[in-house]
Structure formats: structure tokens, C-alpha cells
């Protein structure tokens, strides 16, 4: 198997979801692309202002991307190309996000990119073929492979996509289908060709911190993929799904797209459904205390408290410092995050804190539901 790793590079890549202040958008940078994507540039993606972070657990602040115009060869997807494809709308802690997803069975199991729902406090899914809208629950996923599994509430009789049993091959003609622009209108179909297999790309953090996160073993394709297409289908010549859209170079024409092979998607879905938390898979929602922590302090000092949260019911206030969870000392923000995220929503925990005046307080609270992490 030939891989195509990249080391410090030149072509700007984007996660192809949309959102304002959303964890569903980030800049992906190719490193040392030996075959630069035509039309790609070395500049960062254009960004819109980020909304202020709402009170809640510390989350990375992301910025939104204004999609480039759709390529002339892209067109509205046909009814046949739209079967089993859904549009996803995420309510986030600091805005909203949009993307695409794939229905896997008649009872409403849906798969999408993890970055489409990361940070979501609520998720709505609309079946493109019928216009029916469902509330979705996050079942689990793997942020490293960028795959998330959702379950639609009260869904039945849905028509799923057809998954290919054969992997994509270099030179195959494909069509990338998704909610280009995240506008909730007709799906867009962008024809192209598989250009390479087993490509690795690097995610550059949008908060300016050093380093990045790798996505590996991707399909590279000459297809015009834009924000909103995340989680959409890559169809082969038979109309079967061989991949799931995840990223693309920035440009107005000749955009290079990237997709997760359907075999990788199947593997994550199987692990989630089996309750297998190995290899980076996480299940369900973490517990939620409802505090924003002061970045200026290494200790878990509270900067703000979410209204009607577990912390608010306990009487925790801005300026207090949390010292223990269930009797175990927490001396840093990371230790507090780990202590709370080890619990599920609905768990009862005892929290101890020191008030701004120096008094020690303690209360047992029921954790709420955290945004998807």
C-alpha cells in the first residue's frame, strides 16, 4: 500500500462544513503537497468574525468560512443521487453549523463527519427526499477519523444509501454530493475523478496553537467540494457510496476534494454500535457541570456559570475555584475537565469549591448534557 504523507506545506485545505463561531469549521493545511491542487493558494481561508463564547465548558473557538462560488460543472443532484442523504443543522455553544449525512438503515442511523456536530448542544436532521425533519441524538464517534454516528428519534421506514462493497480506485469516475453552502436547498452534485488513495493531511488549529491533528488514509479526488458538503456522499459510477466528503482545497475552480473511505466509516459505525471504545472511539454525551473557566488561571477558577446548569443549582459563582470532584482533588483546568467528562449526563457527583471570599462549600449535583466533544 502506497501512502502519500505530507510535511510542512503549501496548499490550504478546509473542513467542508459551515458555521458561525462553529467547531464545525477549521483550516486544514496540506504539508509539502508534491502535486499542489490546481487553484489552491498558500493563504489561509477567508474567515468571518467569531461570536463570543457562550458560558459552558472550555471549547476551542472556531471561525466560519465563506464558501467560494460553485464550480460551473456542478449541478443540482438528481432524485436518485439524493436518496438516503440528509442535511444536518447543529446548534452550537457559539453559533450554528451545517453539514450533510448518510442514512444507514430504515430506523434512522445516520453517519456524518465528527466536525459537523462537534460542540453541538442540539442536532436536527432533514431527509432531503421527503423534507421530514428529525431530532438527532449523538450516539458516538471518533474525532481522529472524523466520523460521528447519530440516531434519529422516532424514525422508521427510511431509505438508506447504498454502500459499495468495492473500494475506490485511482481513475474511477465519482460524484461528490452534499449540501453545498449549507443553505438547506437542493443538494449539489460535483463530478470528478479519484486522483489518489491513502493521502494524509494535517489539521492546523484555528486558535493559533502549535501543531495539528492528522487525518490519514483519505481518498483524494478532482471534485469541487465546498463547505456544507461535509459528511456527504462520494458516489461511484453505479451510484453506490465509496467515501464520505471531509475536506477540500480553497479555490473557485479545479478544487481538490478529500473523502474518508467507506471502509473506515463502516469500521467506526461497527465499533460505536458494539460499544467498543478502543482506538479513539467515544460513546454518547459527557456530563456537563456548566462552568466556563478563567484562562488566566492554571487552577479551575470559574469565569462564568451557565444559567439553570448543575453548577448554578449548587450555588457556584464566578470567582469561585473548584477544588474537588467526588472527593478527589482537582488542581488544574485539565483535571477538572477529565473528572467531569468521566461521567455521563444524569450522573450525580459531589463538587467542592472555595468561594472568592475563601469559604469552602460543597454540593451534590446532577450533571447536565455536555456539547458533543
C-alpha positions in Angstrom: 0.0 0.0 0.0 1.5 3.4 -1.0 0.9 6.3 1.3 1.3 10.0 0.5 2.3 11.7 3.7 2.9 15.5 3.7 5.4 17.5 5.7 5.0 21.3 6.1 3.2 22.6 3.3 1.7 25.0 0.9 -1.9 24.3 -0.2 -4.8 25.5 2.0 -7.4 22.9 2.9 -10.7 23.4 4.7 -13.0 21.2 6.6 -16.1 21.3 4.4 -18.8 22.2 6.9 -20.3 25.7 7.6 -21.0 27.6 10.7 -20.7 30.9 12.6 -18.2 30.6 15.5 -18.6 26.9 14.9 -16.4 23.9 15.8 -17.7 22.6 12.5 -15.2 24.8 10.6 -11.4 24.8 10.6 -8.5 25.3 8.3 -6.8 22.1 7.1 -3.3 22.6 5.7 -1.6 20.2 3.3 2.1 19.8 4.1 4.5 19.7 1.2 2.0 18.7 -1.4 4.1 17.2 -4.2 1.1 17.7 -6.6 -0.4 21.1 -5.5 -4.1 21.2 -6.0 -4.9 23.4 -9.1 -6.5 26.6 -8.0 -5.4 26.2 -4.4 -3.5 29.0 -2.7 -0.9 29.3 0.1 -3.1 31.7 2.1 -5.4 30.9 4.9 -9.1 30.5 4.3 -11.1 33.8 4.5 -12.8 33.9 7.9 -15.7 35.7 9.4 -15.8 37.2 12.9 -16.4 34.7 15.7 -19.3 35.1 18.1 -18.4 35.5 21.8 -18.0 32.1 23.6 -21.2 31.3 25.5 -20.8 30.1 29.1 -20.0 26.4 29.3 -17.1 24.0 29.3 -13.9 25.2 27.7 -14.2 24.6 23.9 -11.9 25.6 21.1 -13.2 28.8 19.4 -13.5 28.3 15.7 -14.2 30.6 12.8 -16.5 30.4 9.9 -15.6 30.1 6.2 -17.5 31.9 3.4 -17.8 29.4 0.6 -16.4 30.1 -2.8 -18.8 30.1 -5.8 -19.9 26.7 -7.0 -17.9 25.3 -10.0 -19.7 25.6 -13.4 -19.7 21.8 -13.8 -21.5 21.2 -10.5 -25.3 20.9 -10.7 -28.3 20.1 -8.6 -28.3 16.4 -7.5 -30.8 14.2 -9.1 -33.5 12.4 -7.1 -31.5 9.2 -7.4 -28.3 10.9 -6.2 -30.2 12.3 -3.2 -31.6 9.0 -1.9 -30.6 8.4 1.7 -28.8 11.8 2.1 -29.7 14.2 4.9 -29.0 17.8 5.7 -27.7 18.4 9.3 -28.2 21.6 11.3 -26.2 21.8 14.6 -26.9 24.3 17.4 -23.5 25.1 18.9 -22.3 26.8 22.1 -21.3 29.7 19.9 -23.4 29.8 16.8 -24.6 27.1 14.4 -23.2 24.7 11.9 -24.4 22.8 8.9 -23.4 19.7 7.0 -24.5 16.6 5.3 -25.0 13.0 6.4 -25.8 9.5 5.2 -28.7 7.3 6.3 -27.5 3.8 7.0 -30.7 2.0 7.9 -34.5 2.3 7.9 -34.6 3.1 11.6 -32.6 6.3 11.3 -28.9 5.5 11.9 -27.0 8.4 10.3 -23.3 8.9 9.8 -21.5 12.2 9.2 -18.2 13.9 9.9 -17.5 14.4 13.6 -16.6 18.1 13.0 -20.1 18.7 11.7 -21.6 18.0 15.2 -18.6 18.9 17.4 -19.7 21.4 20.0 -23.4 20.7 19.3 -26.0 21.2 22.0 -28.8 20.2 19.7 -28.9 18.5 16.3 -31.7 18.5 13.6 -31.6 16.3 10.5 -33.8 16.7 7.4 -34.4 13.9 4.9 -33.7 15.5 1.5 -36.0 13.1 -0.4 -39.1 13.8 1.8 -38.4 17.0 3.7 -39.1 15.4 7.0 -37.1 16.8 9.9 -36.0 14.8 13.0 -34.2 15.5 16.3 -31.0 13.5 16.4 -29.0 12.1 19.3 -25.3 11.7 19.2 -24.5 8.0 19.7 -20.7 8.1 19.4 -17.8 8.6 17.1 -14.1 9.1 16.5 -12.7 12.6 16.3 -9.4 11.3 14.9 -11.0 9.7 11.9 -13.7 12.4 11.8 -16.7 10.1 11.8 -19.8 10.5 14.0 -22.9 8.3 14.4 -26.3 9.8 15.1 -29.7 8.3 15.8 -32.9 10.0 14.6 -35.7 10.0 17.1 -39.0 8.3 16.1 -37.7 7.4 12.7 -38.8 4.4 10.7 -39.2 3.3 7.1 -36.3 5.4 5.8 -34.5 4.6 2.6 -30.7 4.3 3.3 -27.9 5.0 0.9 -26.3 2.1 -1.0 -22.8 1.4 0.3 -20.3 0.0 -2.1 -18.5 -3.3 -1.2 -15.7 -2.3 -3.5 -13.1 0.4 -2.6 -12.5 3.4 -4.9 -9.6 3.1 -7.3 -7.4 5.7 -8.9 -9.0 6.9 -12.1 -12.6 6.0 -11.1 -15.2 8.5 -12.1 -17.1 9.7 -8.9 -19.6 12.3 -7.9 -19.4 14.2 -4.7 -22.9 15.0 -3.3 -23.7 17.3 -0.4 -25.5 20.4 0.9 -23.0 22.8 -0.7 -23.1 26.2 1.1 -25.1 24.6 4.0 -28.2 26.5 2.7 -30.6 23.6 3.1 -31.7 23.8 -0.5 -31.2 21.2 -3.2 -28.1 19.0 -2.9 -25.2 19.7 -5.2 -23.6 17.0 -7.3 -20.0 17.7 -8.4 -18.5 15.1 -10.8 -14.8 14.2 -10.8 -12.2 11.5 -10.7 -10.3 9.7 -8.0 -6.8 11.2 -8.1 -5.0 9.3 -5.3 -5.6 6.9 -2.4 -4.1 6.8 1.1 -3.4 10.5 1.4 -2.6 12.0 4.8 -3.4 15.7 5.6 -2.9 17.8 8.7 -5.4 19.9 10.6 -4.0 23.2 11.7 -5.7 24.5 14.8 -7.6 27.7 14.3 -6.9 29.0 17.8 -3.2 29.7 16.7 -1.7 26.9 18.9 1.2 24.9 17.5 0.9 21.6 15.9 -2.1 19.9 14.4 -4.2 16.8 14.0 -3.8 14.3 11.2 -6.4 12.7 9.0 -5.0 9.7 7.3 -5.7 7.2 4.5 -8.0 9.6 2.6 -9.3 9.5 -1.0 -8.1 12.5 -3.0 -10.4 13.5 -5.8 -10.7 16.1 -8.5 -14.1 17.2 -7.5 -15.5 20.6 -6.4 -16.2 20.1 -2.7 -17.1 23.2 -0.6 -18.3 24.0 3.0 -21.6 22.3 3.6 -20.6 19.1 1.8 -19.0 17.6 4.9 -20.5 14.2 5.6 -21.9 14.0 2.1 -21.6 11.0 -0.3 -18.9 10.2 -2.8 -20.8 8.1 -5.4 -19.2 5.7 -7.8 -20.4 5.2 -11.4 -23.1 2.7 -10.1 -24.4 5.3 -7.6 -23.0 3.5 -4.6 -21.2 5.3 -1.8 -17.4 4.8 -1.8 -16.5 7.6 0.5 -17.7 10.5 2.7 -16.7 14.1 2.0 -14.4 15.7 4.6 -12.1 18.4 3.3 -11.1 20.4 0.2 -8.6 22.9 -1.1 -9.7 26.5 -1.3 -10.4 28.0 -4.8 -13.1 28.9 -7.3 -12.3 26.3 -9.8 -10.3 23.0 -10.0 -10.9 22.3 -6.3 -9.3 19.1 -4.9 -11.6 17.3 -2.5 -10.9 14.7 0.2 -13.0 11.9 1.4 -13.0 9.2 4.1 -13.1 5.7 2.5 -16.4 4.0 3.3 -14.5 1.1 4.8 -13.2 3.4 7.6 -16.8 4.7 8.1 -18.1 1.2 8.4 -15.4 0.3 11.0 -16.3 3.3 13.2 -20.0 2.6 13.0 -19.5 -1.0 13.9 -17.4 0.0 16.9 -20.0 2.5 18.1 -22.8 0.1 17.7 -20.8 -2.6 19.6 -20.0 -0.2 22.4 -16.3 -0.6 21.7 -14.3 2.4 22.9 -10.9 1.3 21.6 -8.9 3.2 19.0 -10.3 6.7 20.0 -14.0 5.8 19.8 -16.2 7.6 22.3 -19.8 6.9 23.1 -22.7 9.3 23.9 -22.7 12.6 25.8 -20.4 13.5 28.7 -21.7 15.1 31.8 -22.0 18.9 32.0 -21.2 21.0 35.0 -21.9 24.3 33.3 -18.9 26.5 34.1 -16.6 28.5 31.9 -13.1 28.6 33.4 -10.8 31.5 33.5 -7.9 31.2 31.0 -5.7 33.4 33.1 -5.6 30.9 35.9 -4.0 27.4 36.0 -6.4 26.4 38.7 -10.0 25.7 37.8 -11.3 29.2 38.7 -14.8 29.9 37.5 -15.2 32.8 35.0 -18.9 32.3 34.3 -21.8 29.9 35.2 -24.4 28.7 32.7 -28.0 29.5 33.8 -30.0 26.5 35.0 -26.9 24.3 35.0 -25.7 21.9 37.7 -23.2 24.5 38.8 -25.9 27.2 39.1 -28.1 24.9 41.2 -25.2 24.2 43.5 -24.6 27.9 44.1 -21.2 28.1 42.3 -20.4 31.7 41.2 -17.9 33.5 39.1 -14.7 33.9 41.1 -15.0 30.6 42.9 -12.4 27.9 42.5 -13.4 24.2 42.2 -11.2 22.0 44.3 -12.7 18.5 44.4 -15.0 16.2 42.4 -16.3 13.3 44.4 -13.6 13.8 47.0 -10.7 13.7 44.5 -8.6 16.9 44.3 -8.6 18.8 41.0 -5.8 21.4 40.8 -5.9 22.3 37.1 -8.5 23.0 34.4 -7.4 19.8 32.7 -8.0 17.7 35.8 -11.5 19.2 36.2 -12.4 18.6 32.6 -11.2 15.0 33.0 -13.1 14.5 36.2 -16.4 15.8 34.8 -16.1 14.1 31.3 -15.5 10.8 33.0 -19.2 10.9 34.0 -22.3 10.6 31.8 -25.1 13.1 31.6 -27.5 12.4 34.5 -24.8 11.2 36.9 -24.8 12.7 40.4 -21.4 14.0 41.7 -20.3 15.9 44.7 -18.4 19.1 43.9 -16.3 21.1 46.4 -15.2 24.7 45.8 -13.6 27.6 47.5 -15.5 30.9 47.2 -14.0 34.2 46.3 -14.2 35.1 50.0 -12.2 32.0 51.0 -15.0 29.8 52.4 -15.3 26.1 51.5 -18.6 24.9 50.0 -19.8 21.5 48.8 -22.9 20.2 47.0 -24.1 17.1 45.2 -25.5 17.9 41.7 -26.9 16.1 38.7 -24.8 16.7 35.6 -26.4 18.0 32.5 -25.7 17.0 28.9 -22.4 18.4 27.5 -22.0 19.6 23.9 -20.6 16.9 21.6 -16.9 16.6 22.2 
